[in-house]
């Protein structure tokens, strides 16, 4: 299993429309990539690691697929459409990491 993590770094004053993200963007991604997507979670940052510290990421999404090839085939066919939707909920440039799930 692999996990595709999408990190949206926090920046003061930069909007992130969580309602749009959860109600429009994520369902669109789920529909486009179809059954290749095994699981998805979305996290909203609420605090930094130390008391009073600012969050590092405003939002993190984790998408689980069976393999990198499966992800690339499912996402690649729709990447232009998916990425074109980003400005509808934020101006933040997402950071993407693909990891192998070990535990």
N, C-alpha and C positions, 0 to 999 in steps of 0.2 A: 504494500500500500504506500501511496505517496500523498503528501499534503501540500497543497498550493496555498501559501499564506500571502495575503494582500494586506500590507501595512499602510495606513494613512497617518503620516507623522503630524503631531499637533503643532500648530502655529497660531499664535494669538491673533484673533480677529479674522481668521479664515473660516468660512462657514463649511459645515458638513450637514446636509439635510438627511438626518437619520430616517425620518418618515418616508421620504422618497426612496432611499436606499433599500429599506426593508419591504416596502409595498410595491415598488416598481422595478428597481434594478435587480435585486436578488431573484425575484420570480422570473424575470426575463432571462437571466443567466441560466437558471434551472431549466427553463423551457428549451433554450437553445442548445445546451450541452446534453440534455436528455439523460438517459439512464447510465451514462458513463460516470456521472456525478453520484458518488455513493453517500456523501454526507456533506453538510455545510453548517458552519456555526458563524455567528457574527457577535463580536464583542465591542462594547463601547467603553473607552477609557474613563475612569472616574477618579483616579488618584495616582500619584507617583509612588515610588518605593519608600520614600521617607515621609514622615509627617509634614504636611504642607507643600510637598513637592508637586510640581506640575506634571501632568500626564506626558508620557513619551509619544503615545499614539492616540489619536482621537477615536479611531476605529480599526479593528483587525477582523478580517474574514479568513476562515480556513475552509478550503474545499478539498475533499478526499476523493481520490481516484485510485484505480487498481495499479496503474503504472504511468510513467512519464509519457510513453507512446499513446496511451489511451487519452490522457489529458490533452496532449498536443493535437491529436486528431479531432477530439470533440470541441476544444476551445478554438483551435486554429481556424476552423471553418467559419467562425463567427466573431473572431477577435476584433475586426474593424467595427462591427455593430456594437459590441460590448464596450469597447473603449470609447466610442463616440458618445456613449451615454454618460460618461463620467462628469462632464461639465454640468449636467443637469442636477447633480447633488454636491459637487465640490470643485474647487480649483486646486486641491492638493494633488500632487503627482504621486500616485501609489508606488510602493516598493513591493516587488514580488519575489518570493523565495519558494523554491521547490525543495521539499525535504522528504527523505525516506523515513517512514514511521517505524520506530524500533520497539516501542512499548505501548 
